[in-house]
Amino acid sequence: MSNAESNPTEVVCVATSGRESEVEVLEPRKVPLGGPRAMTVRRTLPQRARSMIGAWCFADHYGPDDVSASGGMDVAPHPHTGLQTASWLFSGEIEHRDSLGVHAVVRPGELNLMTGGHGICHSEVSRSETTVLHGVQLWIALPDAHRDTARDFRHHVPAPIALEGARARVFLGTLAGDTSPVPTFTPLLGAELVLDPGARLALDVDPSFEHGVLVDQGRVELAGTGLARAALGYVGPGPGTLHVANPGSTPARVMLLGGEPFGEEIVMWWNFVGRDHDEIARFRDEWQAESDRFGAVEGYHGGRLPAPPLPMGRLRPRANPPVER
C-alpha cells in the first residue's frame, strides 16, 4: 500500500466533528501514481472536508483496470512509518515483499495488514496471471503510544457471513456477531458488504464510532443519502444503527470503515505518518541514506523508490478543518 505521487502534499490530520444524524458525502479526486502508464486512483481520504474516520487516514479506490492497457502495478521498495497498511482486492493478485522478510500474495477477499511503526519498506507488483486489477488501499494511523512499534505482518481470510439481503466479510473489528482475530491498536471496524438488488440493511454498530461507507460498485444509499461510485459517505458518532440500501437492479458492493475518533493530530507526507514537519524530514533523510530504520526488501528486481523533495515551506497546523499544503 503506497503513495507513489511524485509531488505529494503535506496534510495535517485532526479529528473533526460531524453531526450524528446527517451524512457527509466525500467525493473522490483522481490521483495519478507515477508515469504515463501508471494507475490512476480515486482518493477520498484525506481531504479538506475530513481527514480521518477513526484511525483510517488514507483511502484509495482503483480499478477495474485492464492490466494490458494500464501496465498493472509495479511499485518499487518504499518506506512507511507510524501506520498500518490494509490491502483488500476485488480482483487480481499482487505480490508483496517487505523488510520483515515476508513474501506474500494479496488475493481477493483476503486481508494483508502490514505494520510499519518504527519503520518498514516493501514492494508491490501485480502478478503475471492478473488481467484485471481492482481494489482499495487503506492506511491506519498508529496512536502516539504505539507509533514506534516493531514491524509486523498479518494475513486473514474472513469467512463470508449471511445478512438479510447481503453478505459481509469482516476483516477488522466486529460486525453482525462476527469478530476478526486480527488485533488493532485502536478500536476499528473494517468490512466488505455485497448487497442484493433492493436490499435494505439495518446494521447494529458501536455508537462511539464514526463510520464511512465507500462505494465500489452499484447504487447505494446511506441513511437515505445517495452515494455514487467511489464516493464515501460519513456518519459521525451517535447512531447505534447504520441504514445501508441498494435501490438498484444489480448487486452493490461497499467497504464499511469505522472507529473511535482518533483524537490526535498527525502529519502525513508521501508514505510517512509523523507528528511534525521536522520528524517527517528526518524520516525522509533516513530513507535516502538507506538507514537501518527501514531495512531492505529482498527479491525485488530493481532499485528503491527515491523520496520526492520536501515542499519549500514548513507545515503550519491550523484549526479545523485540516489543511493541505
N, C-alpha and C positions, 0 to 999 in steps of 0.2 A: 504494500500500500504506500504509494509515493506521490509526491507533488513534484513533477518534473518541469514545472514552469521555468522559463529562462529569466523571467523578471518578476519574481513573487513579491507581493506586498506584505508589509508587516501588519499584523492585526492584534489589537488588544481585545481579548475576550472576557466579558464580565457577565454575571448573572443579571438578567433583565426581567422586569415584571411583566406579566400578561394576565388580563382579566380571566377569571376562571371560566366564564360561560361563553366566551367568544373564541372563534377560530381565526388565527392569524395565518394568512397564506404567504409562504415564501416562494417566490418564483425562481427558477434556476437561471444561472448565467452560463454561457458556453466558455470553456477554457481549453485552449489547445495545449497539449502536452508534448513539447519537443518540436521536431522538424515538420516539413510539409506533409509527410505520410503518417505522422504520429496521430494517436487517438485524440478526439475532442470529447471532453466530459461535460456533464451538466452538474454544476455545483450549487447546492442550496445552503450549505454551512461551510465557513462562516460568511456572514454578510452584515451590512449596516443595521438592518432591522432586528436581527437576532444572531448572536454568535455561537450560542450553545443551547443544547437541550440536555439537561443533566450534565454529565461529563462528556457527552457526544459533542465534539468540537469541529468535525470535518465530515462532509458527506458529498461524495461524487457518485453520479449515476452515469453509466456508459453502455453503449450498445442498444440493440443488437448490431454489431459491426461485422461486415463481411471481411474476414481476415485477408483474403486475396486482394481486396481493394485498399484496406486500411494499413496493412502491414502488421497488424496484431500488436502485441505488447512486447517490448524488449527494453526494460529499464535496468540500466547498469547498477552495480552496487552503490548504494547511497545511505546516508545516516538517518537516525532518529534519536531524539531524546525526549524524556518527560511524557511519553504517551504509550498507548497500545494501538495496534492496527488490527482491525477486524475485516477479514476478506470473506466475501459472500458472492457466489456466482449463480446465475440462472442458466447459462450455457457456456460451453468451452472449458478449457483447463489451463491453469497457469502453474509453472514450475517455480517454486520458492526455494531460495538458498540464503542462509544468513550466517553471521559470525558466531552464533552459538553452535554451529556445525549441523544445523537442521537442513535437510534436503527433503522437501515435501511437495505434494501436488494439491493445488486448490481445485476442488471439483464442485459442481452444482449441489446445493443443499448441504454443504459441509462448512463448518466454521474453522478457520485458521486464525488464531489470536496470538499475535506476537507482541511481547512487552519489550520496549526499549526505554527503560527508565534512565539509568546512568548513561547508556549509550549502546547502540547496536547498529549494524548495517546489513542490508540484504539486497537481493536482486529479484526481479520478476520477469519471466519470459513465458509468453503463451506457447503451448506445446504444438508440435507439428500436426497433431491429429485434429486440432481445433479449426473449425471452419467459420463458426460464428461465436464472437466473444461478447458477453453480456453480463453485467453485474453491478455491484456497488462496492466502493471502497470507503471505509469509515475509520475515523480516529476517535480515541477515547483519551481525554486528558487525565493524567495522574494527579491526585491531590498532593499538596506540599509534603505531607508526611511520608509519601511513598514515591515521590518523583525521581528519586535516585536509586530505585530498586534494581535488582540484577536482571539480566536478560532472561527471557523465558519464552516458551512457545507451547501453545495448547491446541489440540485438534479434537473436534467434537462433531459427531454426526447425529443431529437431533431427529428423533422419530417423528413422523407426521402425526398430529392429533386431530381428531374429527370434531368440528364445531357444527352448529346448525347452519348449513349452507356454506361452509367454508372449511379449509384445512390450515393448520398452523404448524410451523416448525419454530420452537423456542430455543434460540441458541445462547441467550444470556438472560438471567433472571427467571421470573415466574409469570406464567400466564395460563389461565384456564386449568389450573391444577397441575400443570407440568412445569418442572423446575430444571434448569440446566445445571449440570455438575461443575461447570467452569466458574472458578471464583473470580470476583471483581473487586476492585479497590474502593469503589463507591457503589451504592445501590443503583442497579441498572436494569433495563429491560431491552431485549433485542429479539425480534421475531419476524418471520416471513408469514404473510397471510395471503391465501388464494381464495377469493370469493366467487361463488357461483353466480350466474346471471340472476338478478333480482334479489340477491341475499341482503339481509339486514341483520347486523350483529350488534349485540349489546355486551361489550367486554368489561368484566369487572377488573379494575385496575387500582393500584395504590394511589389514594388521593393526595399523598405527599409528593408524588412525581409530577413533573411536566412531561408532555408526550408530543411526539411528532409522527405523522403518517406520510411517508414518502411513496409516491405512486410510481410503480414501474410500468404497468400496462392497464388499460381499461378505463372506465368511468367510475369515479369514486366520490362519495360524499362523506365528510367528517362532520358530525353534529349538524347535518343539513347543508353544509357548505361544500360546493363542488370543487374538486381538485383535478387539474389537468395532469397529463403525463409529465413526470419528473418534478412536479411541484411538491412542496412539503407543507402540510397543514400542522399548525402548532396549537396546542391547548395547554394552558397553564395549570398549576396545581389546584386542587379543589375537588373536581368531579371524581366520584368513585366508579363511574361507568363511562366508557367511550362508545359512541354510536358511529359505526362504520357501515356504509351501504354501497352496493353495486347496483345502480339503477339501469345498467346497460344490458345488452342481449348476449354479451360474451363474457368469459371469466375476467376478473380483475386481480391484479397482484400488487401488494404493497409491502413496505418494510415499516414495522412499528418500532419506534425507538422511544425510550423513556428513562427517567432517572430523577433523583432528588436534585434540586437546583444546586449547582456546583459551589457557589459562594466564594470562589477565589478568582482573582484576576490573573490571567495568563497572557503571555505574548507568544504569538505564532509567527514564524517566518520560515519559508521554504519547508524543510522537513523537521524542524525543531519546535519544541514547546519549551518555553522558559518563563522567567518571571520579570525580566527587564532586558533592555537593549544590550547592555554590556554582557550579560550572560549569553545571549544569542550570538553576539560577536565572538565570544570565546569558543562556543561550540563550533562555529564556522572555521575559526583558525585551527582548532584541533583536528577537524576533518581534513582540511587542506594539508596539514602536517602529518597525516596518517597516524594520528595518535592511537595509543592502546585503548582509549575510551571506547572506540567503535569496533576494534578488531578488524578482521578481514573475511571476505567471502571466498570460499574455495569452490572451484568447478565452473565459474562463470568465464566464458571465453571473450574477454575484452577488458577494458580499463574501468576505473571507477568514474562515477559521475561527479564532476567538479562542482563546487558550490558557486552559485551566482554571486556577483558583487553585492555587498550590502547597500541599501539606499543611502543617499547623501546625508539626510537629516536623521536625528535621533527620534525615536518614538516617544511621544508625549502623551501619557494617559490622560483621558478626559472623562467627563461624566457620561452616563448612559445617554443614548445608545452607544455601542462600541464603534470605534472609528478606525477605518483603514487608511493607510498612507501609501 
